[in-house]
Amino acid sequence: MISPMGAEPTTEELWRGLLTGEGSSIERLRRRYKRFPGQPKCKSCLVPLSGPFARVFQMFSDVAPSGMNPNFCNMCETFVRTHPGGAEIELTLLFVDIRGSTRLAEGMSAGEFTRLLNRFYGAASRILIDSDALVDKLVGDEVIGLYLPALGDDHPRKAVLAARDLLLATGHADPGGPWVPVGAGVHTGDAYVGAVGSQEVSDFTALGDAVNVTARLSSAAPAGEVLISEAAFASVRDELGELEVRQLEVRGRDAPIQVRVLRVAPVGVEEPALPTAAARG
């Protein structure tokens, strides 16, 4: 939806432009900043964040990498903070949880468990950021990534590849087993995405059925598995082949949903070739 000629865009239109990369002022910013060389660029507005032109923009507008995610700029982050609201869009979500974290904590000192969590957060955040996700939350033993259409129509594929990279990074293909056991869920669907709350206290997040489904997939995934909804799996079917099918009960739904099960093989065991998120192209 685009505002009539000459009319100021609504908050929802501005949000939709930010989240999808189309329409309103975000598209105009992308056309403007696309002309200036420099890498990396803000994944939303394309302003350069490094190089000579980045230094010019920093002098005149204080532009810098976002504190939320270094793949975005602080101008886009400021928009999030100062424009409570959002838009309903299709996106892909990735939830990853440590399995048995309570039991792990009981067998460690508080300092050891904190170091384990920080190592997990670091590995997960690095993979999510490298695969163009917005890191939504680091909560307890869980990390949530949002893959927005503004960063490309292939957001389901990026999320699936990132989930596989997370299994590899946590050692699920190592002969000695993982250094931390994790399970993950990936789902593509419609959700309300935006800044929820008040102008004083707001939180950038996603809400809706797609979020609930992804959370259910993640909580149901045993250590070493990624449960992928059919909506997300369609993006990697040609690369992965026909993975194991599993029926999963979801609270509030009359019928179970069908998911695909992704695992990583131990070193020395052949598995279907799948490029990492860094090589997604």
Residue pairs with C-beta under 8 A, 6 or more apart in sequence:
1 12
1 13
1 16
1 23
2 9
2 13
2 23
2 24
3 9
3 10
3 13
3 24
9 17
9 24
9 25
11 83
11 84
11 85
12 85
12 86
12 87
13 23
13 24
14 24
14 25
14 26
14 79
14 83
15 83
15 85
15 86
15 87
15 193
15 194
16 22
16 23
16 24
16 87
16 89
17 23
17 24
17 25
17 26
17 27
18 26
18 44
18 76
18 79
18 150
19 86
19 87
19 89
19 91
19 148
19 149
19 150
19 193
19 194
20 89
20 148
20 149
20 150
21 27
21 30
21 44
21 149
21 150
21 151
26 44
26 45
26 150
29 45
29 46
29 47
30 44
30 45
30 46
33 41
33 42
33 45
33 46
33 47
33 48
34 46
36 47
36 48
36 53
37 48
37 51
37 53
38 48
38 49
38 50
38 51
38 52
38 53
38 54
39 48
39 50
39 51
40 48
40 49
40 50
40 70
40 71
41 47
41 48
41 49
42 49
42 66
42 71
42 72
42 73
42 75
42 76
43 71
43 72
43 132
43 150
43 151
44 72
44 73
44 76
44 150
45 73
45 75
45 76
47 54
47 57
47 63
47 73
47 75
48 54
48 57
49 63
49 64
49 65
49 70
49 73
54 63
57 63
58 64
61 75
62 74
63 73
63 74
63 75
64 73
64 74
65 71
65 72
65 73
65 74
66 72
66 73
66 74
66 76
66 77
67 74
67 77
68 77
68 80
68 134
68 135
68 204
69 129
69 134
69 135
70 129
71 129
71 132
72 134
80 194
80 195
80 202
80 204
81 195
81 202
82 199
83 195
84 194
84 195
84 196
84 197
84 198
84 199
84 202
85 194
85 195
86 192
86 193
86 194
86 195
86 196
87 192
87 193
87 194
88 190
88 191
88 192
88 193
88 208
89 148
89 149
89 190
89 191
89 193
90 149
90 188
90 189
90 190
91 146
91 147
91 148
91 149
91 155
91 188
91 189
91 191
91 193
91 206
91 210
92 146
92 147
92 155
92 156
92 158
92 159
92 186
92 187
92 188
92 232
93 144
93 145
93 146
93 147
93 159
93 185
93 186
93 187
93 188
93 189
93 191
93 206
93 210
93 211
93 214
94 128
94 133
94 144
94 145
94 147
94 159
94 162
94 163
94 184
94 185
94 186
94 214
95 142
95 143
95 144
95 145
95 184
95 185
95 214
95 215
95 217
95 218
96 124
96 142
96 143
96 163
96 166
96 182
96 183
96 184
96 218
97 141
97 142
97 182
97 183
97 184
97 218
97 219
97 221
98 104
98 117
98 120
98 141
98 142
98 180
98 181
98 182
99 181
99 182
99 183
99 222
99 223
100 181
100 223
101 140
101 141
104 113
104 116
104 180
105 113
108 116
116 180
117 141
119 179
119 180
120 141
120 143
120 170
120 180
120 182
121 138
121 143
123 166
123 169
123 170
124 138
124 143
124 166
124 169
125 135
125 138
125 143
127 162
127 165
127 166
127 169
127 277
128 135
128 143
128 145
128 162
129 135
130 162
130 277
130 278
131 145
131 147
131 158
131 159
131 161
131 162
131 165
131 277
131 278
131 280
132 147
132 151
132 152
132 155
132 158
133 145
133 146
133 147
133 158
133 159
133 162
134 145
134 146
134 147
134 148
134 204
135 143
135 144
135 145
136 144
136 145
136 146
136 204
136 205
136 206
137 143
137 144
137 205
142 218
145 159
145 162
146 193
146 206
147 155
147 156
147 158
147 159
148 155
148 193
149 155
151 158
152 158
154 235
154 280
155 188
156 186
156 188
156 231
156 232
156 234
156 235
156 236
157 235
157 236
157 280
158 277
158 280
159 186
159 188
159 232
160 186
160 226
160 228
160 232
160 233
160 235
160 236
160 262
161 236
161 274
161 275
161 276
161 277
161 280
162 277
163 184
163 186
163 226
163 228
163 262
164 226
164 262
164 264
164 274
164 276
164 277
165 276
165 277
165 278
166 182
166 184
166 226
167 173
167 182
167 184
167 224
167 226
167 262
167 263
167 264
168 264
168 276
170 178
170 179
170 180
170 181
170 182
171 177
171 178
171 179
171 180
172 178
172 181
172 182
172 223
172 224
172 263
172 264
173 264
173 265
173 266
173 267
174 266
174 267
175 266
175 267
175 268
178 223
178 224
181 223
181 224
182 223
182 224
183 218
183 219
183 220
183 221
183 222
183 223
183 224
183 225
183 226
183 227
184 217
184 218
184 221
184 225
184 226
184 227
185 214
185 215
185 216
185 217
185 218
185 219
185 220
185 221
185 226
185 227
185 228
186 214
186 217
186 226
186 227
186 228
186 229
186 232
187 210
187 213
187 214
187 217
187 228
187 229
187 231
187 232
188 210
188 229
188 231
188 232
188 235
189 208
189 209
189 210
189 213
189 229
189 231
190 208
190 209
190 210
191 206
191 207
191 208
191 209
191 210
191 211
192 206
192 207
192 208
193 205
193 206
193 207
194 204
194 205
195 202
195 203
195 204
196 202
196 203
196 204
196 205
196 207
197 203
212 250
212 252
213 229
213 250
213 257
214 229
216 248
216 250
216 251
217 227
217 228
217 229
217 248
217 259
218 227
220 227
220 248
221 227
224 263
224 264
225 261
225 262
225 263
226 261
226 262
226 263
227 246
227 248
227 259
227 260
227 261
227 262
228 236
228 243
228 259
228 260
228 261
228 262
229 257
229 259
229 260
230 257
230 258
230 259
230 260
233 240
233 243
233 259
233 260
236 274
239 272
239 273
239 274
239 275
240 260
240 262
240 272
240 274
241 272
243 260
243 261
243 262
244 260
244 261
245 258
245 259
245 260
245 261
246 258
246 259
246 260
246 261
247 256
247 257
247 258
247 259
248 256
248 257
248 258
248 259
249 256
250 256
250 257
264 271
265 271
275 281
